[in-house]
Amino acid sequence: MKQEGGLAGPLRVAIVGSGPAGFYAAEHLLKQKSLSVSVDMFDRLPTPFGLVRFGVAPDHQKIKKVTRVFDRVASNEQFRFFGNVEFGSHINLADLRRYYHQICFATGAQSDRRLGIPGEDLARSHPATEFVAWYNGHPDFCDARFDLSVERVAVIGVGNVAVDVARMLCRTKDELSKTDIADYALEALGESRVRQVFILGRRGPAQAAFTNAEIKELGELPGADIVVIPGEVALDRLSQREVDAGEDAAISRKVAILQEYAGAARRGEERTLTVRFLVSPVELLGDDRGGVAGIRLVQNELYQTADGSLRPRPTDQFEDMSVDLVFRSVGYRGVSLPDLPFDETRGIIPNDAGRIVSSDTGESECGLYVAGWIKRGPTGVIGTNKPDAAETVTAMVEDAASGILLEPDSTDPNQIEKLVVERQRGFVSYDDWRRIDEVEMQRGTQMNRPRVKFTSTADMMSELRRVL
Protein backbone atom coordinates (compact mmCIF):
# COMPACT_ATOMS: atom_id res chain seq x y z
CA MET A 1 0.00 0.00 0.00
CA LYS A 2 1.44 3.32 -1.05
CA GLN A 3 1.84 6.20 1.39
CA GLU A 4 0.72 9.75 0.81
CA GLY A 5 2.85 11.19 -1.96
CA GLY A 6 2.98 7.89 -3.84
CA LEU A 7 5.76 6.21 -1.81
CA ALA A 8 5.73 2.44 -1.86
CA GLY A 9 7.84 2.20 1.30
CA PRO A 10 9.25 4.45 3.99
CA LEU A 11 10.37 7.96 3.17
CA ARG A 12 14.13 7.55 3.22
CA VAL A 13 15.94 10.54 4.71
CA ALA A 14 19.66 11.21 5.13
CA ILE A 15 20.72 13.68 7.82
CA VAL A 16 24.28 14.98 7.62
CA GLY A 17 25.41 16.09 11.09
CA SER A 18 24.61 14.56 14.46
CA GLY A 19 24.37 17.58 16.73
CA PRO A 20 21.16 18.82 18.38
CA ALA A 21 19.68 20.12 15.11
CA GLY A 22 20.20 16.78 13.40
CA PHE A 23 18.74 14.76 16.25
CA TYR A 24 15.75 17.07 16.68
CA ALA A 25 15.06 16.78 12.96
CA ALA A 26 15.25 12.98 13.24
CA GLU A 27 12.93 13.05 16.25
CA HIS A 28 10.31 15.12 14.42
CA LEU A 29 10.53 12.92 11.34
CA LEU A 30 10.22 9.64 13.21
CA LYS A 31 7.17 10.91 15.13
CA GLN A 32 5.13 11.50 11.99
CA LYS A 33 1.75 9.79 12.25
CA SER A 34 0.74 9.77 8.60
CA LEU A 35 4.14 8.99 7.15
CA SER A 36 6.55 6.11 7.62
CA VAL A 37 10.10 7.46 7.75
CA SER A 38 13.54 5.88 8.00
CA VAL A 39 16.49 8.06 8.94
CA ASP A 40 20.20 7.51 8.34
CA MET A 41 22.46 10.00 10.12
CA PHE A 42 26.04 10.68 9.04
CA ASP A 43 28.81 12.43 10.95
CA ARG A 44 32.48 12.85 10.17
CA LEU A 45 33.37 12.15 13.83
CA PRO A 46 32.99 8.74 15.48
CA THR A 47 30.89 10.27 18.26
CA PRO A 48 27.42 11.82 17.98
CA PHE A 49 25.90 14.93 19.63
CA GLY A 50 28.08 17.69 18.14
CA LEU A 51 28.36 20.75 20.37
CA VAL A 52 26.69 18.99 23.29
CA ARG A 53 29.85 16.88 23.53
CA PHE A 54 32.38 19.37 22.20
CA GLY A 55 30.87 22.79 22.96
CA VAL A 56 29.06 22.64 26.28
CA ALA A 57 31.48 23.43 29.09
CA PRO A 58 32.66 20.44 31.18
CA ASP A 59 31.31 22.04 34.35
CA HIS A 60 27.79 22.20 32.90
CA GLN A 61 26.87 18.54 33.13
CA LYS A 62 23.12 19.14 33.50
CA ILE A 63 22.95 20.66 30.04
CA LYS A 64 24.56 17.54 28.58
CA LYS A 65 21.68 15.39 29.84
CA VAL A 66 19.80 16.35 26.68
CA THR A 67 21.68 13.46 25.07
CA ARG A 68 19.21 11.14 26.81
CA VAL A 69 16.56 12.49 24.44
CA PHE A 70 18.83 11.88 21.47
CA ASP A 71 19.59 8.37 22.69
CA ARG A 72 15.87 7.58 22.67
CA VAL A 73 15.68 8.83 19.08
CA ALA A 74 18.56 6.55 18.15
CA SER A 75 16.74 3.59 19.71
CA ASN A 76 14.06 3.76 17.01
CA GLU A 77 14.42 0.78 14.67
CA GLN A 78 14.09 3.15 11.72
CA PHE A 79 17.22 5.09 12.73
CA ARG A 80 20.83 4.31 11.83
CA PHE A 81 24.05 6.16 12.63
CA PHE A 82 27.11 6.21 10.39
CA GLY A 83 29.89 7.88 12.36
CA ASN A 84 33.44 8.50 11.17
CA VAL A 85 31.97 9.07 7.70
CA GLU A 86 32.73 12.46 6.17
CA PHE A 87 30.49 14.17 3.66
CA GLY A 88 32.61 15.30 0.72
CA SER A 89 35.19 12.61 1.36
CA HIS A 90 33.64 9.19 2.01
CA ILE A 91 30.26 10.10 0.58
CA ASN A 92 29.08 12.98 -1.58
CA LEU A 93 25.84 14.59 -2.69
CA ALA A 94 25.54 12.39 -5.76
CA ASP A 95 25.83 9.28 -3.56
CA LEU A 96 23.07 10.43 -1.25
CA ARG A 97 20.80 11.33 -4.15
CA ARG A 98 21.08 7.70 -5.30
CA TYR A 99 19.65 6.28 -2.06
CA TYR A 100 17.39 8.88 -0.41
CA HIS A 101 14.21 10.80 -1.10
CA GLN A 102 15.34 13.73 1.03
CA ILE A 103 18.65 14.99 2.46
CA CYS A 104 18.90 17.36 5.42
CA PHE A 105 22.16 19.10 6.30
CA ALA A 106 22.65 19.94 9.97
CA THR A 107 26.39 20.56 10.05
CA GLY A 108 26.36 23.55 12.40
CA ALA A 109 28.85 26.40 12.33
CA GLN A 110 32.34 24.96 12.54
CA SER A 111 34.63 27.97 12.23
CA ASP A 112 35.01 31.31 14.01
CA ARG A 113 34.28 34.87 12.97
CA ARG A 114 37.31 37.12 12.75
CA LEU A 115 37.87 40.52 14.34
CA GLY A 116 39.49 42.01 11.26
CA ILE A 117 42.05 44.06 13.21
CA PRO A 118 45.85 44.34 13.05
CA GLY A 119 47.68 41.76 15.13
CA GLU A 120 44.86 39.23 15.08
CA ASP A 121 47.20 36.48 13.90
CA LEU A 122 49.97 37.06 16.44
CA ALA A 123 51.13 34.09 18.49
CA ARG A 124 48.96 33.57 21.59
CA SER A 125 45.89 34.98 19.78
CA HIS A 126 43.35 32.18 19.34
CA PRO A 127 39.72 31.67 18.38
CA ALA A 128 37.77 30.77 21.52
CA THR A 129 36.16 27.99 19.47
CA GLU A 130 39.51 26.17 19.32
CA PHE A 131 40.08 26.48 23.06
CA VAL A 132 36.58 25.16 23.77
CA ALA A 133 37.10 22.20 21.40
CA TRP A 134 40.50 21.53 23.00
CA TYR A 135 39.34 21.33 26.60
CA ASN A 136 36.32 19.29 25.52
CA GLY A 137 38.49 16.65 23.86
CA HIS A 138 37.60 17.21 20.20
CA PRO A 139 39.82 14.88 18.11
CA ASP A 140 40.71 17.72 15.71
CA PHE A 141 42.09 19.87 18.52
CA CYS A 142 43.55 17.44 21.05
CA ASP A 143 47.07 18.42 19.93
CA ALA A 144 46.46 22.18 20.11
CA ARG A 145 48.71 24.22 22.37
CA PHE A 146 47.82 27.26 24.47
CA ASP A 147 50.41 29.11 26.52
CA LEU A 148 48.94 29.09 30.02
CA SER A 149 52.22 30.16 31.61
CA VAL A 150 51.16 33.81 31.22
CA GLU A 151 49.30 35.77 33.89
CA ARG A 152 46.96 38.11 31.97
CA VAL A 153 44.34 36.92 29.47
CA ALA A 154 41.71 38.81 27.48
CA VAL A 155 38.53 37.16 26.22
CA ILE A 156 36.93 39.31 23.52
CA GLY A 157 33.15 38.99 23.48
CA VAL A 158 30.33 38.74 26.01
CA GLY A 159 28.37 35.75 24.77
CA ASN A 160 28.00 32.50 26.67
CA VAL A 161 31.05 31.01 24.94
CA ALA A 162 33.21 33.90 26.14
CA VAL A 163 31.88 33.42 29.67
CA ASP A 164 32.59 29.68 29.46
CA VAL A 165 36.20 30.33 28.43
CA ALA A 166 36.73 32.84 31.20
CA ARG A 167 35.17 30.56 33.77
CA MET A 168 37.29 27.59 32.74
CA LEU A 169 40.42 29.74 33.07
CA CYS A 170 39.36 30.65 36.61
CA ARG A 171 38.30 27.21 37.85
CA THR A 172 40.56 25.44 40.32
CA LYS A 173 42.05 22.07 39.50
CA ASP A 174 39.90 20.48 42.19
CA GLU A 175 36.76 21.85 40.52
CA LEU A 176 37.84 20.74 37.06
CA SER A 177 38.76 17.25 38.26
CA LYS A 178 35.06 16.60 38.93
CA THR A 179 34.10 17.23 35.28
CA ASP A 180 34.53 15.41 31.98
CA ILE A 181 37.22 17.81 30.77
CA ALA A 182 39.87 16.15 28.60
CA ASP A 183 42.71 14.76 30.73
CA TYR A 184 45.41 16.80 28.98
CA ALA A 185 43.38 19.99 29.51
CA LEU A 186 42.86 19.13 33.17
CA GLU A 187 46.60 18.85 33.60
CA ALA A 188 47.36 22.05 31.65
CA LEU A 189 44.71 24.17 33.37
CA GLY A 190 45.69 22.72 36.73
CA GLU A 191 49.22 24.05 36.21
CA SER A 192 48.05 27.35 34.70
CA ARG A 193 49.71 30.56 35.88
CA VAL A 194 46.82 32.71 34.66
CA ARG A 195 45.81 35.12 37.43
CA GLN A 196 43.88 37.89 35.67
CA VAL A 197 41.15 37.36 33.09
CA PHE A 198 39.36 40.19 31.29
CA ILE A 199 36.05 39.78 29.45
CA LEU A 200 35.62 42.63 26.95
CA GLY A 201 32.25 43.68 25.53
CA ARG A 202 31.69 46.31 22.87
CA ARG A 203 28.20 47.24 24.01
CA GLY A 204 26.73 48.04 27.43
CA PRO A 205 25.57 45.72 30.20
CA ALA A 206 21.94 45.82 29.08
CA GLN A 207 22.95 44.52 25.63
CA ALA A 208 25.33 41.78 26.79
CA ALA A 209 24.55 38.45 25.13
CA PHE A 210 25.36 36.18 28.07
CA THR A 211 22.47 34.78 30.09
CA ASN A 212 21.74 35.73 33.67
CA ALA A 213 22.57 32.21 34.82
CA GLU A 214 26.01 32.47 33.21
CA ILE A 215 26.92 35.85 34.69
CA LYS A 216 25.58 34.85 38.11
CA GLU A 217 27.81 31.79 38.04
CA LEU A 218 30.87 33.99 37.54
CA GLY A 219 30.21 35.68 40.86
CA GLU A 220 30.15 32.31 42.61
CA LEU A 221 33.56 31.03 41.51
CA PRO A 222 35.42 29.78 44.60
CA GLY A 223 38.85 30.74 43.28
CA ALA A 224 38.23 34.08 41.59
CA ASP A 225 37.02 37.55 42.54
CA ILE A 226 34.74 39.20 40.01
CA VAL A 227 35.39 42.87 39.24
CA VAL A 228 33.05 45.23 37.40
CA ILE A 229 33.87 48.91 36.83
CA PRO A 230 30.98 51.00 38.27
CA GLY A 231 31.07 53.58 35.48
CA GLU A 232 30.75 50.88 32.80
CA VAL A 233 27.55 49.44 34.28
CA ALA A 234 25.94 52.82 34.96
CA LEU A 235 23.31 52.91 32.23
CA ASP A 236 23.31 55.65 29.63
CA ARG A 237 20.02 57.39 28.88
CA LEU A 238 19.05 55.09 26.01
CA SER A 239 19.79 51.88 27.90
CA GLN A 240 17.99 53.17 30.98
CA ARG A 241 14.92 53.88 28.89
CA GLU A 242 15.11 50.34 27.48
CA VAL A 243 15.31 48.84 30.98
CA ASP A 244 12.58 51.10 32.37
CA ALA A 245 10.22 49.98 29.63
CA GLY A 246 10.23 46.62 31.40
CA GLU A 247 9.57 44.59 28.27
CA ASP A 248 12.25 42.07 29.21
CA ALA A 249 12.60 41.39 32.93
CA ALA A 250 15.76 39.37 32.26
CA ILE A 251 17.58 42.50 31.09
CA SER A 252 16.70 44.37 34.26
CA ARG A 253 17.92 41.44 36.33
CA LYS A 254 21.14 41.20 34.32
CA VAL A 255 21.93 44.87 34.92
CA ALA A 256 21.11 44.51 38.61
CA ILE A 257 23.48 41.55 38.98
CA LEU A 258 26.31 43.44 37.31
CA GLN A 259 25.73 46.56 39.38
CA GLU A 260 25.81 44.43 42.53
CA TYR A 261 29.22 43.13 41.46
CA ALA A 262 30.42 46.69 40.89
CA GLY A 263 29.68 47.53 44.50
CA ALA A 264 30.96 44.33 46.08
CA ALA A 265 34.19 44.02 48.05
CA ARG A 266 36.85 41.60 46.81
CA ARG A 267 37.34 38.39 48.75
CA GLY A 268 41.07 38.14 48.04
CA GLU A 269 40.92 35.06 45.81
CA GLU A 270 43.91 33.85 43.81
CA ARG A 271 42.46 34.97 40.48
CA THR A 272 40.62 38.08 39.36
CA LEU A 273 37.95 38.10 36.65
CA THR A 274 37.14 41.56 35.31
CA VAL A 275 34.08 42.12 33.11
CA ARG A 276 34.23 45.27 30.99
CA PHE A 277 31.74 47.01 28.73
CA LEU A 278 31.70 49.63 25.97
CA VAL A 279 35.21 48.81 24.75
CA SER A 280 36.28 47.37 21.40
CA PRO A 281 39.70 46.03 20.35
CA VAL A 282 41.23 47.97 17.49
CA GLU A 283 44.64 46.26 17.50
CA LEU A 284 46.50 43.43 19.19
CA LEU A 285 49.94 44.66 20.18
CA GLY A 286 52.94 42.40 19.69
CA ASP A 287 56.25 41.79 21.42
CA ASP A 288 59.64 41.42 19.72
CA ARG A 289 59.07 37.66 19.30
CA GLY A 290 55.79 37.95 17.42
CA GLY A 291 53.51 37.19 20.36
CA VAL A 292 50.68 39.13 21.96
CA ALA A 293 51.84 41.72 24.49
CA GLY A 294 48.76 43.89 24.76
CA ILE A 295 45.51 45.06 23.30
CA ARG A 296 44.49 48.54 22.20
CA LEU A 297 40.89 49.38 23.08
CA VAL A 298 38.61 52.17 21.98
CA GLN A 299 35.86 53.34 24.29
CA ASN A 300 32.41 53.17 22.75
CA GLU A 301 29.14 54.99 23.15
CA LEU A 302 25.69 53.74 22.24
CA TYR A 303 23.39 55.25 19.65
CA GLN A 304 19.94 54.31 18.43
CA THR A 305 19.56 52.95 14.90
CA ALA A 306 16.60 53.49 12.61
CA ASP A 307 15.03 50.22 13.76
CA GLY A 308 15.27 51.28 17.41
CA SER A 309 18.14 48.99 18.44
CA LEU A 310 21.16 50.28 20.34
CA ARG A 311 24.53 49.94 18.63
CA PRO A 312 28.07 50.91 19.70
CA ARG A 313 30.21 53.49 17.95
CA PRO A 314 33.79 54.46 18.77
CA THR A 315 34.75 57.64 20.54
CA ASP A 316 38.16 59.34 20.45
CA GLN A 317 39.21 57.72 23.72
CA PHE A 318 41.74 54.85 23.60
CA GLU A 319 43.59 52.74 26.13
CA ASP A 320 46.29 50.08 25.97
CA MET A 321 45.89 47.01 28.15
CA SER A 322 48.74 44.64 28.94
CA VAL A 323 47.77 41.01 28.18
CA ASP A 324 49.77 38.05 26.90
CA LEU A 325 47.03 35.72 25.67
CA VAL A 326 43.84 36.53 23.75
CA PHE A 327 40.78 34.43 23.00
CA ARG A 328 38.52 35.84 20.30
CA SER A 329 34.89 34.97 20.94
CA VAL A 330 32.84 37.00 18.50
CA GLY A 331 30.78 34.17 17.05
CA TYR A 332 30.81 30.91 15.14
CA ARG A 333 30.54 30.75 11.37
CA GLY A 334 29.22 28.11 9.01
CA VAL A 335 31.44 26.33 6.49
CA SER A 336 30.45 25.65 2.88
CA LEU A 337 29.76 22.07 1.81
CA PRO A 338 30.70 20.48 -1.53
CA ASP A 339 28.13 20.92 -4.32
CA LEU A 340 25.78 23.03 -2.19
CA PRO A 341 25.05 26.78 -2.41
CA PHE A 342 26.53 28.98 0.31
CA ASP A 343 25.97 32.52 1.50
CA GLU A 344 29.48 33.80 2.24
CA THR A 345 28.20 36.96 3.91
CA ARG A 346 25.98 35.22 6.45
CA GLY A 347 27.92 31.96 6.66
CA ILE A 348 24.85 29.80 6.01
CA ILE A 349 23.35 27.64 3.29
CA PRO A 350 20.65 29.83 1.68
CA ASN A 351 17.19 28.50 2.41
CA ASP A 352 13.52 29.26 2.68
CA ALA A 353 12.13 27.87 5.97
CA GLY A 354 14.59 24.99 5.70
CA ARG A 355 14.33 24.31 1.97
CA ILE A 356 17.73 24.90 0.35
CA VAL A 357 17.47 27.46 -2.44
CA SER A 358 19.73 28.14 -5.39
CA SER A 359 22.12 31.05 -4.98
CA ASP A 360 21.48 31.97 -8.63
CA THR A 361 17.74 31.61 -9.04
CA GLY A 362 16.37 31.58 -5.49
CA GLU A 363 14.36 28.49 -6.41
CA SER A 364 14.10 25.54 -4.02
CA GLU A 365 16.51 22.65 -4.63
CA CYS A 366 14.33 19.55 -4.73
CA GLY A 367 14.86 17.19 -1.80
CA LEU A 368 17.54 19.28 -0.07
CA TYR A 369 17.06 20.85 3.36
CA VAL A 370 18.93 22.45 6.26
CA ALA A 371 18.43 22.70 10.02
CA GLY A 372 20.26 24.39 12.88
CA TRP A 373 23.10 26.89 12.70
CA ILE A 374 23.96 26.16 9.06
CA LYS A 375 20.35 27.19 8.36
CA ARG A 376 19.88 30.28 10.54
CA GLY A 377 23.34 31.24 11.79
CA PRO A 378 24.88 30.64 15.24
CA THR A 379 22.06 31.95 17.42
CA GLY A 380 20.15 30.62 20.40
CA VAL A 381 20.79 27.77 22.80
CA ILE A 382 20.51 24.01 22.35
CA GLY A 383 16.75 24.05 22.78
CA THR A 384 16.37 26.65 20.02
CA ASN A 385 17.20 23.91 17.55
CA LYS A 386 14.00 22.02 18.34
CA PRO A 387 11.49 24.48 16.83
CA ASP A 388 14.02 25.25 14.10
CA ALA A 389 14.13 21.55 13.16
CA ALA A 390 10.35 21.33 13.39
CA GLU A 391 10.04 24.10 10.79
CA THR A 392 12.35 22.23 8.43
CA VAL A 393 10.57 18.91 8.97
CA THR A 394 7.23 20.59 8.26
CA ALA A 395 8.61 21.60 4.87
CA MET A 396 9.92 18.07 4.29
CA VAL A 397 6.58 16.47 5.14
CA GLU A 398 4.70 18.95 2.95
CA ASP A 399 7.01 18.19 0.03
CA ALA A 400 6.65 14.45 0.57
CA ALA A 401 2.85 14.79 0.51
CA SER A 402 3.12 16.73 -2.75
CA GLY A 403 5.49 14.19 -4.28
CA ILE A 404 8.33 16.72 -4.48
CA LEU A 405 11.10 14.22 -3.83
CA LEU A 406 14.39 12.99 -5.15
CA GLU A 407 14.17 9.83 -7.23
CA PRO A 408 16.75 7.42 -5.77
CA ASP A 409 18.12 4.53 -7.81
CA SER A 410 17.50 2.22 -4.86
CA THR A 411 15.66 2.49 -1.56
CA ASP A 412 17.21 -0.71 -0.23
CA PRO A 413 18.84 0.37 3.08
CA ASN A 414 21.54 -2.26 2.62
CA GLN A 415 22.87 -0.54 -0.49
CA ILE A 416 24.06 2.64 1.23
CA GLU A 417 25.62 0.59 4.01
CA LYS A 418 27.46 -1.46 1.41
CA LEU A 419 28.75 1.77 -0.17
CA VAL A 420 29.87 3.15 3.20
CA VAL A 421 31.76 -0.05 4.00
CA GLU A 422 33.52 0.14 0.64
CA ARG A 423 34.53 3.78 1.21
CA GLN A 424 35.15 3.76 4.97
CA ARG A 425 35.76 0.40 6.63
CA GLY A 426 36.10 2.16 9.98
CA PHE A 427 32.60 3.58 10.16
CA VAL A 428 31.03 3.66 13.61
CA SER A 429 27.47 2.46 14.22
CA TYR A 430 25.32 3.63 17.11
CA ASP A 431 25.98 0.35 18.89
CA ASP A 432 29.69 1.06 18.48
CA TRP A 433 29.14 4.49 19.99
CA ARG A 434 27.31 2.92 22.92
CA ARG A 435 30.40 0.80 23.54
CA ILE A 436 32.63 3.89 23.51
CA ASP A 437 30.18 5.67 25.81
CA GLU A 438 30.11 2.74 28.21
CA VAL A 439 33.89 2.62 28.48
CA GLU A 440 34.14 6.38 29.02
CA MET A 441 31.56 6.19 31.79
CA GLN A 442 33.31 3.25 33.42
CA ARG A 443 36.62 5.10 33.38
CA GLY A 444 34.86 8.11 34.89
CA THR A 445 33.35 6.05 37.70
CA GLN A 446 36.81 4.83 38.66
CA MET A 447 38.00 8.44 39.04
CA ASN A 448 34.81 9.95 40.52
CA ARG A 449 34.16 11.88 37.30
CA PRO A 450 31.16 11.89 34.91
CA ARG A 451 33.29 10.27 32.22
CA VAL A 452 36.87 10.15 30.96
CA LYS A 453 36.74 10.85 27.25
CA PHE A 454 38.55 9.31 24.36
CA THR A 455 40.12 12.26 22.59
CA SER A 456 41.48 10.62 19.45
CA THR A 457 39.72 8.69 16.73
CA ALA A 458 42.55 6.13 16.70
CA ASP A 459 42.00 5.33 20.38
CA MET A 460 38.28 4.90 19.82
CA MET A 461 38.82 2.60 16.91
CA SER A 462 41.38 0.64 18.90
CA GLU A 463 38.81 0.19 21.64
CA LEU A 464 36.36 -1.11 19.06
CA ARG A 465 39.11 -3.32 17.59
CA ARG A 466 38.47 -1.76 14.24
CA VAL A 467 40.69 -0.61 11.41
CA LEU A 468 40.74 3.05 10.39
Disulfide bonds with the S-S distance in Angstrom:
none
